[in-house]
Amino acid sequence: MEPITGLTRGGAAWTPTFLVQLDQQTCIGCGRCFKVCPRDVFDLVEREADDDSYDDEDNAMVMSIANALDCIGCGSCSRVCPKQCHTHQPLSLNA
């Protein structure tokens, strides 16, 4: 299966990689990915409480994937993330 490819304005081949996962355990909730995303893929949510990781009064916020199908594969979110929370993959066409 061949991945979807496109051309840049200068004519160079480009393969978009689409968001498939966000690691909320690593996310610090800075909101940088939310701010740079042109398609509203992210949403800020309350961190899910682990057994011993956080106390009951901690209401830390983290990013979540709200609209994964709206991702255009630009990779802006992963470039601005200080914790490298995002996982991307190219999309393959069915042959």
PDB file with one MODEL, atoms N, CA, C and O in Angstrom:
MODEL        1
ATOM      1  N   MET A   1       0.837  -1.177   0.000  1.00  0.00           N
ATOM      2  CA  MET A   1       0.000   0.000   0.000  1.00  0.00           C
ATOM      3  C   MET A   1       0.882   1.241   0.000  1.00  0.00           C
ATOM      4  O   MET A   1       1.822   1.346   0.787  1.00  0.00           O
ATOM      5  N   GLU A   2       0.580   2.147  -0.859  1.00  0.00           N
ATOM      6  CA  GLU A   2       1.314   3.406  -0.995  1.00  0.00           C
ATOM      7  C   GLU A   2       0.690   4.474  -0.098  1.00  0.00           C
ATOM      8  O   GLU A   2      -0.532   4.612  -0.050  1.00  0.00           O
ATOM      9  N   PRO A   3       1.527   5.223   0.608  1.00  0.00           N
ATOM     10  CA  PRO A   3       0.976   6.317   1.419  1.00  0.00           C
ATOM     11  C   PRO A   3       0.505   7.460   0.531  1.00  0.00           C
ATOM     12  O   PRO A   3       1.000   7.643  -0.581  1.00  0.00           O
ATOM     13  N   ILE A   4      -0.447   8.216   1.032  1.00  0.00           N
ATOM     14  CA  ILE A   4      -0.920   9.404   0.331  1.00  0.00           C
ATOM     15  C   ILE A   4       0.230  10.403   0.283  1.00  0.00           C
ATOM     16  O   ILE A   4       0.866  10.674   1.302  1.00  0.00           O
ATOM     17  N   THR A   5       0.492  10.942  -0.883  1.00  0.00           N
ATOM     18  CA  THR A   5       1.525  11.963  -1.020  1.00  0.00           C
ATOM     19  C   THR A   5       0.949  13.154  -1.758  1.00  0.00           C
ATOM     20  O   THR A   5      -0.066  13.055  -2.447  1.00  0.00           O
ATOM     21  N   GLY A   6       1.613  14.269  -1.599  1.00  0.00           N
ATOM     22  CA  GLY A   6       1.220  15.495  -2.285  1.00  0.00           C
ATOM     23  C   GLY A   6       2.462  16.218  -2.737  1.00  0.00           C
ATOM     24  O   GLY A   6       3.571  15.692  -2.648  1.00  0.00           O
ATOM     25  N   LEU A   7       2.272  17.422  -3.222  1.00  0.00           N
ATOM     26  CA  LEU A   7       3.388  18.256  -3.652  1.00  0.00           C
ATOM     27  C   LEU A   7       3.369  19.568  -2.887  1.00  0.00           C
ATOM     28  O   LEU A   7       2.311  20.139  -2.621  1.00  0.00           O
ATOM     29  N   THR A   8       4.552  20.029  -2.543  1.00  0.00           N
ATOM     30  CA  THR A   8       4.647  21.351  -1.943  1.00  0.00           C
ATOM     31  C   THR A   8       4.494  22.391  -3.049  1.00  0.00           C
ATOM     32  O   THR A   8       4.458  22.041  -4.229  1.00  0.00           O
ATOM     33  N   ARG A   9       4.406  23.623  -2.689  1.00  0.00           N
ATOM     34  CA  ARG A   9       4.294  24.695  -3.676  1.00  0.00           C
ATOM     35  C   ARG A   9       5.493  24.697  -4.619  1.00  0.00           C
ATOM     36  O   ARG A   9       5.372  25.041  -5.795  1.00  0.00           O
ATOM     37  N   GLY A  10       6.654  24.307  -4.086  1.00  0.00           N
ATOM     38  CA  GLY A  10       7.871  24.247  -4.891  1.00  0.00           C
ATOM     39  C   GLY A  10       7.995  22.989  -5.727  1.00  0.00           C
ATOM     40  O   GLY A  10       8.951  22.854  -6.490  1.00  0.00           O
ATOM     41  N   GLY A  11       7.051  22.060  -5.604  1.00  0.00           N
ATOM     42  CA  GLY A  11       7.050  20.856  -6.412  1.00  0.00           C
ATOM     43  C   GLY A  11       7.690  19.639  -5.761  1.00  0.00           C
ATOM     44  O   GLY A  11       7.776  18.582  -6.387  1.00  0.00           O
ATOM     45  N   ALA A  12       8.139  19.765  -4.521  1.00  0.00           N
ATOM     46  CA  ALA A  12       8.741  18.629  -3.824  1.00  0.00           C
ATOM     47  C   ALA A  12       7.648  17.698  -3.298  1.00  0.00           C
ATOM     48  O   ALA A  12       6.583  18.153  -2.881  1.00  0.00           O
ATOM     49  N   ALA A  13       7.921  16.399  -3.322  1.00  0.00           N
ATOM     50  CA  ALA A  13       6.961  15.421  -2.792  1.00  0.00           C
ATOM     51  C   ALA A  13       6.866  15.575  -1.285  1.00  0.00           C
ATOM     52  O   ALA A  13       7.868  15.834  -0.618  1.00  0.00           O
ATOM     53  N   TRP A  14       5.664  15.417  -0.747  1.00  0.00           N
ATOM     54  CA  TRP A  14       5.413  15.549   0.678  1.00  0.00           C
ATOM     55  C   TRP A  14       4.413  14.481   1.097  1.00  0.00           C
ATOM     56  O   TRP A  14       3.384  14.304   0.445  1.00  0.00           O
ATOM     57  N   THR A  15       4.709  13.769   2.182  1.00  0.00           N
ATOM     58  CA  THR A  15       3.809  12.753   2.722  1.00  0.00           C
ATOM     59  C   THR A  15       3.266  13.253   4.058  1.00  0.00           C
ATOM     60  O   THR A  15       4.015  13.349   5.030  1.00  0.00           O
ATOM     61  N   PRO A  16       1.976  13.573   4.119  1.00  0.00           N
ATOM     62  CA  PRO A  16       1.409  14.026   5.390  1.00  0.00           C
ATOM     63  C   PRO A  16       1.339  12.868   6.382  1.00  0.00           C
ATOM     64  O   PRO A  16       1.100  11.723   5.998  1.00  0.00           O
ATOM     65  N   THR A  17       1.549  13.174   7.649  1.00  0.00           N
ATOM     66  CA  THR A  17       1.396  12.175   8.700  1.00  0.00           C
ATOM     67  C   THR A  17       0.298  12.662   9.629  1.00  0.00           C
ATOM     68  O   THR A  17       0.339  13.791  10.119  1.00  0.00           O
ATOM     69  N   PHE A  18      -0.667  11.816   9.862  1.00  0.00           N
ATOM     70  CA  PHE A  18      -1.871  12.190  10.587  1.00  0.00           C
ATOM     71  C   PHE A  18      -1.810  11.758  12.044  1.00  0.00           C
ATOM     72  O   PHE A  18      -1.237  10.717  12.366  1.00  0.00           O
ATOM     73  N   LEU A  19      -2.396  12.554  12.917  1.00  0.00           N
ATOM     74  CA  LEU A  19      -2.417  12.280  14.345  1.00  0.00           C
ATOM     75  C   LEU A  19      -3.208  11.012  14.622  1.00  0.00           C
ATOM     76  O   LEU A  19      -4.354  10.882  14.191  1.00  0.00           O
ATOM     77  N   VAL A  20      -2.595  10.073  15.344  1.00  0.00           N
ATOM     78  CA  VAL A  20      -3.283   8.831  15.697  1.00  0.00           C
ATOM     79  C   VAL A  20      -3.356   8.618  17.207  1.00  0.00           C
ATOM     80  O   VAL A  20      -4.185   7.842  17.683  1.00  0.00           O
ATOM     81  N   GLN A  21      -2.485   9.309  17.970  1.00  0.00           N
ATOM     82  CA  GLN A  21      -2.484   9.101  19.411  1.00  0.00           C
ATOM     83  C   GLN A  21      -1.870  10.304  20.115  1.00  0.00           C
ATOM     84  O   GLN A  21      -1.001  10.986  19.571  1.00  0.00           O
ATOM     85  N   LEU A  22      -2.341  10.551  21.343  1.00  0.00           N
ATOM     86  CA  LEU A  22      -1.792  11.589  22.197  1.00  0.00           C
ATOM     87  C   LEU A  22      -1.587  10.974  23.578  1.00  0.00           C
ATOM     88  O   LEU A  22      -2.529  10.444  24.167  1.00  0.00           O
ATOM     89  N   ASP A  23      -0.372  11.040  24.093  1.00  0.00           N
ATOM     90  CA  ASP A  23      -0.042  10.452  25.389  1.00  0.00           C
ATOM     91  C   ASP A  23      -0.396  11.430  26.506  1.00  0.00           C
ATOM     92  O   ASP A  23       0.347  12.378  26.761  1.00  0.00           O
ATOM     93  N   GLN A  24      -1.527  11.205  27.172  1.00  0.00           N
ATOM     94  CA  GLN A  24      -1.977  12.104  28.238  1.00  0.00           C
ATOM     95  C   GLN A  24      -1.131  11.977  29.497  1.00  0.00           C
ATOM     96  O   GLN A  24      -1.139  12.884  30.329  1.00  0.00           O
ATOM     97  N   GLN A  25      -0.405  10.886  29.659  1.00  0.00           N
ATOM     98  CA  GLN A  25       0.464  10.734  30.823  1.00  0.00           C
ATOM     99  C   GLN A  25       1.671  11.678  30.714  1.00  0.00           C
ATOM    100  O   GLN A  25       2.204  12.127  31.729  1.00  0.00           O
ATOM    101  N   THR A  26       2.089  11.969  29.501  1.00  0.00           N
ATOM    102  CA  THR A  26       3.229  12.843  29.265  1.00  0.00           C
ATOM    103  C   THR A  26       2.801  14.305  29.112  1.00  0.00           C
ATOM    104  O   THR A  26       3.575  15.213  29.414  1.00  0.00           O
ATOM    105  N   CYS A  27       1.582  14.530  28.646  1.00  0.00           N
ATOM    106  CA  CYS A  27       1.072  15.882  28.373  1.00  0.00           C
ATOM    107  C   CYS A  27       1.058  16.738  29.636  1.00  0.00           C
ATOM    108  O   CYS A  27       0.662  16.279  30.707  1.00  0.00           O
ATOM    109  N   ILE A  28       1.498  17.995  29.493  1.00  0.00           N
ATOM    110  CA  ILE A  28       1.480  18.940  30.610  1.00  0.00           C
ATOM    111  C   ILE A  28       0.351  19.966  30.484  1.00  0.00           C
ATOM    112  O   ILE A  28       0.220  20.852  31.327  1.00  0.00           O
ATOM    113  N   GLY A  29      -0.458  19.846  29.435  1.00  0.00           N
ATOM    114  CA  GLY A  29      -1.602  20.735  29.264  1.00  0.00           C
ATOM    115  C   GLY A  29      -1.245  22.163  28.916  1.00  0.00           C
ATOM    116  O   GLY A  29      -1.985  23.086  29.254  1.00  0.00           O
ATOM    117  N   CYS A  30      -0.117  22.361  28.242  1.00  0.00           N
ATOM    118  CA  CYS A  30       0.331  23.723  27.921  1.00  0.00           C
ATOM    119  C   CYS A  30      -0.555  24.388  26.860  1.00  0.00           C
ATOM    120  O   CYS A  30      -0.632  25.616  26.810  1.00  0.00           O
ATOM    121  N   GLY A  31      -1.216  23.604  26.023  1.00  0.00           N
ATOM    122  CA  GLY A  31      -2.121  24.149  25.013  1.00  0.00           C
ATOM    123  C   GLY A  31      -1.468  24.601  23.728  1.00  0.00           C
ATOM    124  O   GLY A  31      -2.146  25.156  22.864  1.00  0.00           O
ATOM    125  N   ARG A  32      -0.176  24.384  23.572  1.00  0.00           N
ATOM    126  CA  ARG A  32       0.505  24.821  22.351  1.00  0.00           C
ATOM    127  C   ARG A  32      -0.060  24.128  21.112  1.00  0.00           C
ATOM    128  O   ARG A  32      -0.264  24.769  20.081  1.00  0.00           O
ATOM    129  N   CYS A  33      -0.311  22.824  21.210  1.00  0.00           N
ATOM    130  CA  CYS A  33      -0.858  22.099  20.055  1.00  0.00           C
ATOM    131  C   CYS A  33      -2.258  22.607  19.709  1.00  0.00           C
ATOM    132  O   CYS A  33      -2.614  22.721  18.536  1.00  0.00           O
ATOM    133  N   PHE A  34      -3.038  22.907  20.730  1.00  0.00           N
ATOM    134  CA  PHE A  34      -4.378  23.451  20.534  1.00  0.00           C
ATOM    135  C   PHE A  34      -4.329  24.772  19.776  1.00  0.00           C
ATOM    136  O   PHE A  34      -5.147  25.025  18.892  1.00  0.00           O
ATOM    137  N   LYS A  35      -3.356  25.611  20.136  1.00  0.00           N
ATOM    138  CA  LYS A  35      -3.244  26.937  19.534  1.00  0.00           C
ATOM    139  C   LYS A  35      -2.789  26.897  18.075  1.00  0.00           C
ATOM    140  O   LYS A  35      -3.223  27.724  17.273  1.00  0.00           O
ATOM    141  N   VAL A  36      -1.923  25.949  17.723  1.00  0.00           N
ATOM    142  CA  VAL A  36      -1.407  25.925  16.348  1.00  0.00           C
ATOM    143  C   VAL A  36      -2.249  25.088  15.399  1.00  0.00           C
ATOM    144  O   VAL A  36      -2.099  25.207  14.183  1.00  0.00           O
ATOM    145  N   CYS A  37      -3.128  24.248  15.923  1.00  0.00           N
ATOM    146  CA  CYS A  37      -3.924  23.371  15.059  1.00  0.00           C
ATOM    147  C   CYS A  37      -4.959  24.185  14.271  1.00  0.00           C
ATOM    148  O   CYS A  37      -5.791  24.869  14.868  1.00  0.00           O
ATOM    149  N   PRO A  38      -4.911  24.116  12.934  1.00  0.00           N
ATOM    150  CA  PRO A  38      -5.862  24.885  12.132  1.00  0.00           C
ATOM    151  C   PRO A  38      -7.232  24.224  11.998  1.00  0.00           C
ATOM    152  O   PRO A  38      -8.137  24.800  11.394  1.00  0.00           O
ATOM    153  N   ARG A  39      -7.397  23.010  12.558  1.00  0.00           N
ATOM    154  CA  ARG A  39      -8.619  22.243  12.323  1.00  0.00           C
ATOM    155  C   ARG A  39      -9.385  21.847  13.582  1.00  0.00           C
ATOM    156  O   ARG A  39     -10.292  21.019  13.496  1.00  0.00           O
ATOM    157  N   ASP A  40      -9.060  22.400  14.739  1.00  0.00           N
ATOM    158  CA  ASP A  40      -9.770  22.084  15.989  1.00  0.00           C
ATOM    159  C   ASP A  40      -9.769  20.585  16.299  1.00  0.00           C
ATOM    160  O   ASP A  40     -10.798  20.016  16.664  1.00  0.00           O
ATOM    161  N   VAL A  41      -8.603  19.960  16.149  1.00  0.00           N
ATOM    162  CA  VAL A  41      -8.470  18.523  16.418  1.00  0.00           C
ATOM    163  C   VAL A  41      -8.430  18.253  17.923  1.00  0.00           C
ATOM    164  O   VAL A  41      -8.825  17.172  18.361  1.00  0.00           O
ATOM    165  N   PHE A  42      -7.960  19.213  18.720  1.00  0.00           N
ATOM    166  CA  PHE A  42      -7.728  19.002  20.148  1.00  0.00           C
ATOM    167  C   PHE A  42      -8.789  19.641  21.029  1.00  0.00           C
ATOM    168  O   PHE A  42      -9.512  20.550  20.623  1.00  0.00           O
ATOM    169  N   ASP A  43      -8.850  19.124  22.259  1.00  0.00           N
ATOM    170  CA  ASP A  43      -9.722  19.684  23.283  1.00  0.00           C
ATOM    171  C   ASP A  43      -8.998  19.568  24.620  1.00  0.00           C
ATOM    172  O   ASP A  43      -8.301  18.583  24.863  1.00  0.00           O
ATOM    173  N   LEU A  44      -9.156  20.558  25.481  1.00  0.00           N
ATOM    174  CA  LEU A  44      -8.550  20.540  26.800  1.00  0.00           C
ATOM    175  C   LEU A  44      -9.537  19.891  27.764  1.00  0.00           C
ATOM    176  O   LEU A  44     -10.675  20.343  27.892  1.00  0.00           O
ATOM    177  N   VAL A  45      -9.101  18.830  28.441  1.00  0.00           N
ATOM    178  CA  VAL A  45      -9.971  18.086  29.347  1.00  0.00           C
ATOM    179  C   VAL A  45      -9.282  17.903  30.693  1.00  0.00           C
ATOM    180  O   VAL A  45      -8.074  18.102  30.812  1.00  0.00           O
ATOM    181  N   GLU A  46     -10.043  17.528  31.691  1.00  0.00           N
ATOM    182  CA  GLU A  46      -9.487  17.250  33.004  1.00  0.00           C
ATOM    183  C   GLU A  46      -8.741  15.923  32.960  1.00  0.00           C
ATOM    184  O   GLU A  46      -9.224  14.943  32.392  1.00  0.00           O
ATOM    185  N   ARG A  47      -7.561  15.904  33.565  1.00  0.00           N
ATOM    186  CA  ARG A  47      -6.750  14.684  33.589  1.00  0.00           C
ATOM    187  C   ARG A  47      -7.488  13.602  34.367  1.00  0.00           C
ATOM    188  O   ARG A  47      -8.045  13.857  35.435  1.00  0.00           O
ATOM    189  N   GLU A  48      -7.484  12.373  33.807  1.00  0.00           N
ATOM    190  CA  GLU A  48      -8.090  11.248  34.508  1.00  0.00           C
ATOM    191  C   GLU A  48      -7.218  10.888  35.692  1.00  0.00           C
ATOM    192  O   GLU A  48      -6.001  10.760  35.556  1.00  0.00           O
ATOM    193  N   ALA A  49      -7.825  10.726  36.839  1.00  0.00           N
ATOM    194  CA  ALA A  49      -7.071  10.420  38.057  1.00  0.00           C
ATOM    195  C   ALA A  49      -6.592   8.976  38.040  1.00  0.00           C
ATOM    196  O   ALA A  49      -7.370   8.052  37.801  1.00  0.00           O
ATOM    197  N   ASP A  50      -5.304   8.795  38.295  1.00  0.00           N
ATOM    198  CA  ASP A  50      -4.738   7.463  38.456  1.00  0.00           C
ATOM    199  C   ASP A  50      -4.892   7.061  39.915  1.00  0.00           C
ATOM    200  O   ASP A  50      -5.371   7.844  40.735  1.00  0.00           O
ATOM    201  N   ASP A  51      -4.490   5.852  40.231  1.00  0.00           N
ATOM    202  CA  ASP A  51      -4.613   5.364  41.603  1.00  0.00           C
ATOM    203  C   ASP A  51      -3.882   6.259  42.598  1.00  0.00           C
ATOM    204  O   ASP A  51      -4.496   6.782  43.529  1.00  0.00           O
ATOM    205  N   ASP A  52      -2.568   6.440  42.407  1.00  0.00           N
ATOM    206  CA  ASP A  52      -1.784   7.198  43.368  1.00  0.00           C
ATOM    207  C   ASP A  52      -1.111   8.421  42.765  1.00  0.00           C
ATOM    208  O   ASP A  52      -0.421   9.147  43.481  1.00  0.00           O
ATOM    209  N   SER A  53      -1.287   8.670  41.477  1.00  0.00           N
ATOM    210  CA  SER A  53      -0.554   9.746  40.819  1.00  0.00           C
ATOM    211  C   SER A  53      -1.001  11.130  41.257  1.00  0.00           C
ATOM    212  O   SER A  53      -0.179  12.038  41.383  1.00  0.00           O
ATOM    213  N   TYR A  54      -2.279  11.295  41.486  1.00  0.00           N
ATOM    214  CA  TYR A  54      -2.813  12.617  41.802  1.00  0.00           C
ATOM    215  C   TYR A  54      -3.778  12.500  42.962  1.00  0.00           C
ATOM    216  O   TYR A  54      -4.457  11.485  43.117  1.00  0.00           O
ATOM    217  N   ASP A  55      -3.836  13.540  43.775  1.00  0.00           N
ATOM    218  CA  ASP A  55      -4.814  13.518  44.857  1.00  0.00           C
ATOM    219  C   ASP A  55      -6.179  13.948  44.329  1.00  0.00           C
ATOM    220  O   ASP A  55      -6.295  14.404  43.192  1.00  0.00           O
ATOM    221  N   ASP A  56      -7.203  13.802  45.153  1.00  0.00           N
ATOM    222  CA  ASP A  56      -8.578  14.067  44.721  1.00  0.00           C
ATOM    223  C   ASP A  56      -8.825  15.525  44.362  1.00  0.00           C
ATOM    224  O   ASP A  56      -9.715  15.816  43.563  1.00  0.00           O
ATOM    225  N   GLU A  57      -8.058  16.447  44.936  1.00  0.00           N
ATOM    226  CA  GLU A  57      -8.293  17.863  44.695  1.00  0.00           C
ATOM    227  C   GLU A  57      -7.523  18.396  43.494  1.00  0.00           C
ATOM    228  O   GLU A  57      -7.706  19.551  43.111  1.00  0.00           O
ATOM    229  N   ASP A  58      -6.676  17.587  42.904  1.00  0.00           N
ATOM    230  CA  ASP A  58      -5.899  18.013  41.741  1.00  0.00           C
ATOM    231  C   ASP A  58      -6.793  17.956  40.507  1.00  0.00           C
ATOM    232  O   ASP A  58      -7.353  16.906  40.194  1.00  0.00           O
ATOM    233  N   ASN A  59      -6.927  19.069  39.811  1.00  0.00           N
ATOM    234  CA  ASN A  59      -7.747  19.092  38.606  1.00  0.00           C
ATOM    235  C   ASN A  59      -6.898  19.536  37.409  1.00  0.00           C
ATOM    236  O   ASN A  59      -7.283  20.428  36.653  1.00  0.00           O
ATOM    237  N   ALA A  60      -5.742  18.897  37.256  1.00  0.00           N
ATOM    238  CA  ALA A  60      -4.844  19.228  36.152  1.00  0.00           C
ATOM    239  C   ALA A  60      -5.543  18.969  34.818  1.00  0.00           C
ATOM    240  O   ALA A  60      -6.316  18.022  34.673  1.00  0.00           O
ATOM    241  N   MET A  61      -5.253  19.827  33.861  1.00  0.00           N
ATOM    242  CA  MET A  61      -5.854  19.704  32.540  1.00  0.00           C
ATOM    243  C   MET A  61      -4.824  19.161  31.558  1.00  0.00           C
ATOM    244  O   MET A  61      -3.632  19.445  31.676  1.00  0.00           O
ATOM    245  N   VAL A  62      -5.283  18.389  30.603  1.00  0.00           N
ATOM    246  CA  VAL A  62      -4.437  17.835  29.553  1.00  0.00           C
ATOM    247  C   VAL A  62      -5.190  17.909  28.231  1.00  0.00           C
ATOM    248  O   VAL A  62      -6.404  18.110  28.205  1.00  0.00           O
ATOM    249  N   MET A  63      -4.466  17.748  27.148  1.00  0.00           N
ATOM    250  CA  MET A  63      -5.094  17.755  25.835  1.00  0.00           C
ATOM    251  C   MET A  63      -5.655  16.373  25.533  1.00  0.00           C
ATOM    252  O   MET A  63      -5.158  15.366  26.037  1.00  0.00           O
ATOM    253  N   SER A  64      -6.681  16.337  24.718  1.00  0.00           N
ATOM    254  CA  SER A  64      -7.227  15.086  24.207  1.00  0.00           C
ATOM    255  C   SER A  64      -7.538  15.290  22.727  1.00  0.00           C
ATOM    256  O   SER A  64      -7.604  16.421  22.246  1.00  0.00           O
ATOM    257  N   ILE A  65      -7.724  14.205  22.028  1.00  0.00           N
ATOM    258  CA  ILE A  65      -8.071  14.270  20.613  1.00  0.00           C
ATOM    259  C   ILE A  65      -9.585  14.336  20.517  1.00  0.00           C
ATOM    260  O   ILE A  65     -10.279  13.387  20.882  1.00  0.00           O
ATOM    261  N   ALA A  66     -10.090  15.448  20.031  1.00  0.00           N
ATOM    262  CA  ALA A  66     -11.529  15.647  19.922  1.00  0.00           C
ATOM    263  C   ALA A  66     -12.058  15.286  18.532  1.00  0.00           C
ATOM    264  O   ALA A  66     -13.136  14.704  18.408  1.00  0.00           O
ATOM    265  N   ASN A  67     -11.301  15.630  17.494  1.00  0.00           N
ATOM    266  CA  ASN A  67     -11.750  15.421  16.115  1.00  0.00           C
ATOM    267  C   ASN A  67     -10.603  14.883  15.264  1.00  0.00           C
ATOM    268  O   ASN A  67     -10.091  15.593  14.398  1.00  0.00           O
ATOM    269  N   ALA A  68     -10.200  13.650  15.498  1.00  0.00           N
ATOM    270  CA  ALA A  68      -9.053  13.066  14.790  1.00  0.00           C
ATOM    271  C   ALA A  68      -9.246  13.054  13.278  1.00  0.00           C
ATOM    272  O   ALA A  68      -8.276  13.187  12.533  1.00  0.00           O
ATOM    273  N   LEU A  69     -10.471  12.899  12.820  1.00  0.00           N
ATOM    274  CA  LEU A  69     -10.720  12.836  11.381  1.00  0.00           C
ATOM    275  C   LEU A  69     -10.570  14.185  10.694  1.00  0.00           C
ATOM    276  O   LEU A  69     -10.556  14.251   9.465  1.00  0.00           O
ATOM    277  N   ASP A  70     -10.455  15.267  11.471  1.00  0.00           N
ATOM    278  CA  ASP A  70     -10.239  16.590  10.898  1.00  0.00           C
ATOM    279  C   ASP A  70      -8.760  16.919  10.711  1.00  0.00           C
ATOM    280  O   ASP A  70      -8.430  17.958  10.139  1.00  0.00           O
ATOM    281  N   CYS A  71      -7.862  16.046  11.187  1.00  0.00           N
ATOM    282  CA  CYS A  71      -6.422  16.265  11.049  1.00  0.00           C
ATOM    283  C   CYS A  71      -6.042  16.299   9.567  1.00  0.00           C
ATOM    284  O   CYS A  71      -6.463  15.440   8.792  1.00  0.00           O
ATOM    285  N   ILE A  72      -5.239  17.302   9.180  1.00  0.00           N
ATOM    286  CA  ILE A  72      -4.803  17.412   7.783  1.00  0.00           C
ATOM    287  C   ILE A  72      -3.368  16.934   7.585  1.00  0.00           C
ATOM    288  O   ILE A  72      -2.842  16.988   6.473  1.00  0.00           O
ATOM    289  N   GLY A  73      -2.736  16.470   8.653  1.00  0.00           N
ATOM    290  CA  GLY A  73      -1.404  15.893   8.533  1.00  0.00           C
ATOM    291  C   GLY A  73      -0.269  16.891   8.438  1.00  0.00           C
ATOM    292  O   GLY A  73       0.792  16.561   7.909  1.00  0.00           O
ATOM    293  N   CYS A  74      -0.464  18.101   8.935  1.00  0.00           N
ATOM    294  CA  CYS A  74       0.569  19.126   8.819  1.00  0.00           C
ATOM    295  C   CYS A  74       1.700  18.930   9.824  1.00  0.00           C
ATOM    296  O   CYS A  74       2.826  19.358   9.569  1.00  0.00           O
ATOM    297  N   GLY A  75       1.423  18.292  10.962  1.00  0.00           N
ATOM    298  CA  GLY A  75       2.447  18.038  11.966  1.00  0.00           C
ATOM    299  C   GLY A  75       2.789  19.216  12.849  1.00  0.00           C
ATOM    300  O   GLY A  75       3.753  19.150  13.612  1.00  0.00           O
ATOM    301  N   SER A  76       2.031  20.288  12.767  1.00  0.00           N
ATOM    302  CA  SER A  76       2.320  21.471  13.588  1.00  0.00           C
ATOM    303  C   SER A  76       2.280  21.148  15.071  1.00  0.00           C
ATOM    304  O   SER A  76       3.095  21.655  15.842  1.00  0.00           O
ATOM    305  N   CYS A  77       1.348  20.317  15.469  1.00  0.00           N
ATOM    306  CA  CYS A  77       1.193  20.001  16.892  1.00  0.00           C
ATOM    307  C   CYS A  77       2.440  19.330  17.462  1.00  0.00           C
ATOM    308  O   CYS A  77       2.864  19.655  18.571  1.00  0.00           O
ATOM    309  N   SER A  78       3.019  18.413  16.727  1.00  0.00           N
ATOM    310  CA  SER A  78       4.191  17.716  17.255  1.00  0.00           C
ATOM    311  C   SER A  78       5.428  18.601  17.252  1.00  0.00           C
ATOM    312  O   SER A  78       6.332  18.402  18.063  1.00  0.00           O
ATOM    313  N   ARG A  79       5.478  19.573  16.352  1.00  0.00           N
ATOM    314  CA  ARG A  79       6.634  20.468  16.312  1.00  0.00           C
ATOM    315  C   ARG A  79       6.659  21.445  17.485  1.00  0.00           C
ATOM    316  O   ARG A  79       7.735  21.877  17.899  1.00  0.00           O
ATOM    317  N   VAL A  80       5.495  21.798  18.024  1.00  0.00           N
ATOM    318  CA  VAL A  80       5.466  22.754  19.139  1.00  0.00           C
ATOM    319  C   VAL A  80       5.369  22.086  20.502  1.00  0.00           C
ATOM    320  O   VAL A  80       5.478  22.767  21.521  1.00  0.00           O
ATOM    321  N   CYS A  81       5.169  20.791  20.550  1.00  0.00           N
ATOM    322  CA  CYS A  81       4.989  20.085  21.824  1.00  0.00           C
ATOM    323  C   CYS A  81       6.330  19.910  22.545  1.00  0.00           C
ATOM    324  O   CYS A  81       7.239  19.277  22.008  1.00  0.00           O
ATOM    325  N   PRO A  82       6.462  20.464  23.760  1.00  0.00           N
ATOM    326  CA  PRO A  82       7.720  20.323  24.492  1.00  0.00           C
ATOM    327  C   PRO A  82       7.930  18.927  25.068  1.00  0.00           C
ATOM    328  O   PRO A  82       9.047  18.600  25.469  1.00  0.00           O
ATOM    329  N   LYS A  83       6.900  18.099  25.123  1.00  0.00           N
ATOM    330  CA  LYS A  83       6.992  16.763  25.717  1.00  0.00           C
ATOM    331  C   LYS A  83       6.859  15.638  24.695  1.00  0.00           C
ATOM    332  O   LYS A  83       6.882  14.465  25.067  1.00  0.00           O
ATOM    333  N   GLN A  84       6.721  15.974  23.418  1.00  0.00           N
ATOM    334  CA  GLN A  84       6.608  14.973  22.340  1.00  0.00           C
ATOM    335  C   GLN A  84       5.491  13.964  22.624  1.00  0.00           C
ATOM    336  O   GLN A  84       5.722  12.754  22.616  1.00  0.00           O
ATOM    337  N   CYS A  85       4.301  14.464  22.870  1.00  0.00           N
ATOM    338  CA  CYS A  85       3.152  13.628  23.240  1.00  0.00           C
ATOM    339  C   CYS A  85       2.414  13.019  22.052  1.00  0.00           C
ATOM    340  O   CYS A  85       1.613  12.101  22.230  1.00  0.00           O
ATOM    341  N   HIS A  86       2.670  13.511  20.853  1.00  0.00           N
ATOM    342  CA  HIS A  86       1.871  13.143  19.696  1.00  0.00           C
ATOM    343  C   HIS A  86       2.511  12.014  18.887  1.00  0.00           C
ATOM    344  O   HIS A  86       3.730  11.957  18.730  1.00  0.00           O
ATOM    345  N   THR A  87       1.667  11.124  18.381  1.00  0.00           N
ATOM    346  CA  THR A  87       2.099  10.054  17.485  1.00  0.00           C
ATOM    347  C   THR A  87       1.360  10.243  16.164  1.00  0.00           C
ATOM    348  O   THR A  87       0.136  10.377  16.134  1.00  0.00           O
ATOM    349  N   HIS A  88       2.124  10.250  15.076  1.00  0.00           N
ATOM    350  CA  HIS A  88       1.553  10.438  13.743  1.00  0.00           C
ATOM    351  C   HIS A  88       1.908   9.253  12.852  1.00  0.00           C
ATOM    352  O   HIS A  88       2.923   8.589  13.063  1.00  0.00           O
ATOM    353  N   GLN A  89       1.063   8.993  11.851  1.00  0.00           N
ATOM    354  CA  GLN A  89       1.318   7.963  10.857  1.00  0.00           C
ATOM    355  C   GLN A  89       0.809   8.449   9.507  1.00  0.00           C
ATOM    356  O   GLN A  89      -0.176   9.183   9.438  1.00  0.00           O
ATOM    357  N   PRO A  90       1.487   8.034   8.421  1.00  0.00           N
ATOM    358  CA  PRO A  90       0.953   8.352   7.099  1.00  0.00           C
ATOM    359  C   PRO A  90      -0.289   7.513   6.835  1.00  0.00           C
ATOM    360  O   PRO A  90      -0.458   6.436   7.409  1.00  0.00           O
ATOM    361  N   LEU A  91      -1.135   8.003   5.983  1.00  0.00           N
ATOM    362  CA  LEU A  91      -2.354   7.295   5.598  1.00  0.00           C
ATOM    363  C   LEU A  91      -2.099   6.596   4.276  1.00  0.00           C
ATOM    364  O   LEU A  91      -1.642   7.220   3.318  1.00  0.00           O
ATOM    365  N   SER A  92      -2.390   5.315   4.219  1.00  0.00           N
ATOM    366  CA  SER A  92      -2.147   4.560   2.994  1.00  0.00           C
ATOM    367  C   SER A  92      -3.425   4.384   2.205  1.00  0.00           C
ATOM    368  O   SER A  92      -4.508   4.211   2.766  1.00  0.00           O
ATOM    369  N   LEU A  93      -3.278   4.433   0.897  1.00  0.00           N
ATOM    370  CA  LEU A  93      -4.397   4.150   0.009  1.00  0.00           C
ATOM    371  C   LEU A  93      -4.528   2.647  -0.146  1.00  0.00           C
ATOM    372  O   LEU A  93      -3.529   1.930  -0.187  1.00  0.00           O
ATOM    373  N   ASN A  94      -5.750   2.176  -0.233  1.00  0.00           N
ATOM    374  CA  ASN A  94      -5.964   0.747  -0.466  1.00  0.00           C
ATOM    375  C   ASN A  94      -5.672   0.435  -1.918  1.00  0.00           C
ATOM    376  O   ASN A  94      -6.237   1.042  -2.828  1.00  0.00           O
ATOM    377  N   ALA A  95      -4.785  -0.516  -2.120  1.00  0.00           N
ATOM    378  CA  ALA A  95      -4.407  -0.874  -3.495  1.00  0.00           C
ATOM    379  C   ALA A  95      -5.296  -1.953  -4.041  1.00  0.00           C
ATOM    380  O   ALA A  95      -5.122  -2.376  -5.184  1.00  0.00           O
TER     381      ALA A  95
ENDMDL
END
